[in-house]
Amino acid sequence: MIGLPMMRATVVRKPARRKLRTLLIGPLALSTLLAAPAATHAQVEFKAEGTDRIAIQINGQPFSDFYIGPAYPKPFLAPLRSANGLIVTRRFPMETVEGESRDHPHHRGLWIGYGNVNGVNFWENEVDTPNTDAETPKQQGRIVLREMGEMKGGDKSGRLTAVFEWRPPPGASPDRAVLLEERRVMTFYADPDLRTIDVDATFTAKTAVQFADTKEGFFAIRISDSLAGKNGGIMTNSEDAQTEKQVWGKRADWVDYDGVEEGQKIGIVVFDFPANYAHPPRWHTRDYGLFAVNPFGAKDFEPRSGARGGYSLTAGKSMRFRYRVIVHPGDTPKKKIADWYSDYARKAR
């Protein structure tokens, strides 16, 4: 582990420092980026933990870690915490907690992935996890960090920028070493009562890319067992529908999941930005704890309607997706959440 100072904010004053916008990942890259002059009273802070993880603190308390190293088949944030420190995502497989569920080891905190891109599985893609879904490919791809860009803390918010490559397994496509380039910007906000993340991801096809029609994707969270529907948690969407039967596969602007964690009411809501493809999207939300937005899947969600999904992206073309995640007190009225969504839809850029 590299002992690096806590970053308060990246303050660039010398012209030479302005070049440190995008750096190749590695000990020197993170060390250089995080050793920039620090401002005082920052509320969102980042700290490199070795070369494969970035710790995120909000208001002086741990919020999450961003896992980006080669040991992981895709990047992810885990765990997510509430403003009062409650962990709202499942800890497995990063940690072993007695009594916690151990299904779906590819569900890790908050992540982006998809079950079939050009016949490659970027969803169930842990090499030590056999693919049990007959409809998704056996070929397992990897989402690999290419460059770590801006890491900027601040009083009201902090931002991480990274570029990832969606790569097929060796030998699967010898002339297509990279299928997609993903530029991801994550903004974390300081608030005394909420924990808010904006995720802005732009995907550029390096070759002709086909997102197949599958339920397995896309922007996802695995919530803690305590919040899951099977243990009393309640999912509610923007159309005021509740329970998995009424929410799973249905189109909605947002979905909120409420429950009780360590005796306290807590909730987590995901917003889909109106400019996203296929908005409002279908939701892959399950009583066991999967909480996902899927803009491409259709047939699995509506098998009797004849609906068909999928999407083709021409080489060189790009798609942009934006989402907001808010961890909030569980007694927040749904009218308040709807107001938050209206504000997000109107002001987010």
N, C-alpha and C positions, 0 to 999 in steps of 0.2 A: 504494500500500500504506500502511496506517495503522500507524505505529509504536506498538504497544501493549505494555505490560509483560507478562511471563510471569505467568500466574495460578497462584498456589500453592493457594489455596482461597478460596471465597467465604465470608467471615465477616460476618454481619449483626448489628450491634449497635444501631443507631438505628432507632426505629420507622419512620421515613420510608423507610429502605432496604428494609424488608420488602415493600414494594409491587413491588420489582423481581423478581417471579417470572416474569412473562411479558411479553416486550417485542417490539414489531414490529422485524423485522430491518432493519438499515441501519447506517451508520457510527456514528451516535450510540448506537444500541441496544447494539451490541457493545462500543463504547468504554465506555459506562456500566457494563455488566455486568462487564467484565473489569478495570475500574479499582477494584473493591472492595478493601478491606483484605486483605492477604495474610498467610497463616500460613507458618511456616517448615517445612522438611523434608517438603513435600508430595511424594508419589511419582507422582501422576497430575496432569498439568498441561494446561491449554488455553491457546491463544493465537490471537487473530483474525489472519488473514492477509488484509488487505483486508476486503471486505464479503461475500465469497462462499466463504470457506474457513476452517475452524478446524483448527489444528494440534494434535495430541494427542501428548504425551510421557509415557512411563512410565519411572520410575527414571532420569530425566535423559536418556533416549534417544528419538529419534523412533519413534513407533509407526505413526501413520496420519494422514491428513487427511480431514476431513468436508467434502465439496463440496456446497454448498447454494444457489449463486447462480442467477440467471435464465439463465445461459448453458448450464445443464445440464438435460436433459429429466426427470431424476429425481435425487434425492440419493443419494450413495454414499460409502463409505469406501475410500480407496486411497492408497498400497498398504498391505497388512497386513505386519507384520514379526514375526519371532520374537524371543525374549528376547535372543538374541545378534546381532540386527540383520539376519538374512537376510530378503529380500523373498520372500513366499510367494504373492503374487498377480501376475497378468500386468500389465505396465505399459501396454500398448497399450489404448485410444487416447490416454491422457493423456500418454504419452511414446513416442518412437520409439526402439526398441532394435534394433540390427542382429541379424538372425537370428530375432527373435521373431515368433510367429504374429500375423496381422492379420485373422483371421476374426471374425465376430460383434462389430462395434464397439460394440454396445449392452451387451456384457458389461464392466462396469466395477467392479473391486474387489469390494466387498460391497454388495449393493443389495436392494431389495424392488420387485417389479413383477409385472404379470400380463398375459397376451397378449390377453384378451378380457373387458372389463368393459362391459356394455351396448353391445357392438359397437365398443368403442374399445380400441386397443392401447396398453397401458402397459408393454410388455416391449421390443418392437423399435420404439422410439419416437424415435430420433434423426431429425431432419427431413432430414438429408442422407444417410440410409441407407434405400434402398428396401426395402420389406417383401417378402421372397422366399418367405415361408411362405403357401401357398395357403389354409390353414385359419384364419389369423389376420387380423383386420381391417386394412384399409388406413388407416383413420382413426387418427392417432397422437395420444394424449393426453399430458399433462404432469403431473408430480407436483411441485407448486409450494410452496415454503416460505411459510407465512402468518405464523407467529410463532416466534421463538426464545425458549425459556423458560430454565429453570435451566441454568447451566453451573458446576458445582461440583467443584473438585478436592479431593484429600485424601491422607492418608498411605496408606490401604489401597485406596481406590477413588475414582473420579470419575464424574460423571454429566452427560449432556447430555439436554435435553428439547426437543422441537420439535413443531410442528403443521404438517402438510402438507395440501394440497388436491389431490385427483385430478380434474383438469379435462379435459373433452373439447376437441377443437379448436374454434375459433370457427365458429359456424354449424352444428355437428353436432347440438347439442341446445340451441336458443336459450333454452328455459325451464329448462335444467338446467346452469347455469354450473359447478357442482361436483357430482360424483357421490359422492365419499367424502371424509370428513375423517379423517386419520390422525394420531393422537397417538403419537409414538415416544419412548421413553425408552431410552437406551443407557448401560449402566454398564460402565466399564473398570476392571480390577483390577490392582493392583501385585503382582507376584510375581517372584522372581529367575529362575525357570526357565520360566514359562508366560506367555502373553499371552491373557487371557480377556475376552470381551465378552458381556454379556447384552443382548439386544434384546427390548424389550417394546412391541408395537405394537397399538393399539386402533383399529379402523376403524368409523366411524359413517356409515351411509348417509344422504345428504342428499336422496335420492329412492329409489324402488325400484331395487335394484341386482341384476344377475345376473352372477355369476362363471361364465362359460361353461366347458364341459368342454374343456380344452386342456392339453397338456404344458408350455406355455410359462409357467413361473412357479416359485416365487413368492418365496421367500427364497433368495438366490443368492450364490455366490462364483465368480469365475473365477480358478482357481489358476494358478500359474506353469507355463510349458511344461515345466520340469524335473521338476515333480511329477506331471505328467499321465500317465495310463495308457499313452498311446502312446509315452512316453519312459521307461517302466519304473516309473512310480508304481503303487502298489497301493491300490485302494479295498476297504474291508472294512466290512460293516455289523454291527449288533447281533446278527444271526442267524448270524454267522460266515460269511456268503457273501462271495465275492471276485470280482473282474473285473466289467466293465460288463455282461456278459451275465447275471450272477447278481444284480447290485445294481440296475441301471436298472429303474425302474418297480415295484420290490418295496417292500413295507411294512417299516419298521424304525424303532426308537427313535432310532438314530443311525447316521451313516456317518463313517468315518475315511479320510483320504487320506494316504498316506505316500509319501515319495520322497527323492531326494537333491538338494540345492541347494548349489551351490558346494562339492561334496565332503563335505557334512555331511548326515546323516540328519535329516529334519524331517517333521512331520506336522501336519495340521489336521483337527479333528473338529467336527461340527455336531450338537447335541442338539435334539430336538423335545420340548417340554414336554408332559407327559401330559394336561393340560387342553385342549390345542389341538384345534380341530375336526379330525376324521378321523384322530386319533392311533391307531396309528402311521401316518404318512403314506407316500405313495409318493415315490420319490427320482428326480429328473431329473439323474443323474450320468453324465457322458460321459468317454470316454478322452481326448478332446482338451482337457479341463480345466474344463468346466462342472460345477458342484457345487451342486445346488439341491434344496430341499424343496418339494413341490407338494401341498397339501391338497385341491385341487379337481379336478385332472385324473384321468381314469380310462381312457377309451376308447383313447387313444394308447398307454397302457402295457399294456392288456389287450385288444387288438383282437378276440381270438377268444372271450373269455369273455362278451361282451355287457355288461360293466360300464359304468356311466354315472356321470359325476361332475357337477361344477357345484354352485353354491349360490346361493340367492336370499336377499337381505337386505332386509327391509322398511324403508321410510323411517323414520328415527329410531332404528332398532335398531343394536346394536354387536356386533362380534366382536373377540376378543382373541387375539393370537398371541405366544408367547414362545419364544425360541431362545437357545442358548448356543453360542459359538464358542470353541474353545481351540486355539491354536498351541502345539505341544508338541514335545519331542525325538522324533525318529523311531523310537527304540528303546523307546518307552513300551509296556509289555505291554498287550494288549487287555483283560486282566483289570483293569488299573488304570483304563483308560478306562471300562469297565463300572461300576467303583466310583464314578468321577467322575459318571457319569450317574445312578446311584442317589442320590448325594448331592444333585445338582441337582434331581432329581424330588421329593425329600423336602423340601428346604429353600427352594427358590426361591419367591418370592412375586410 
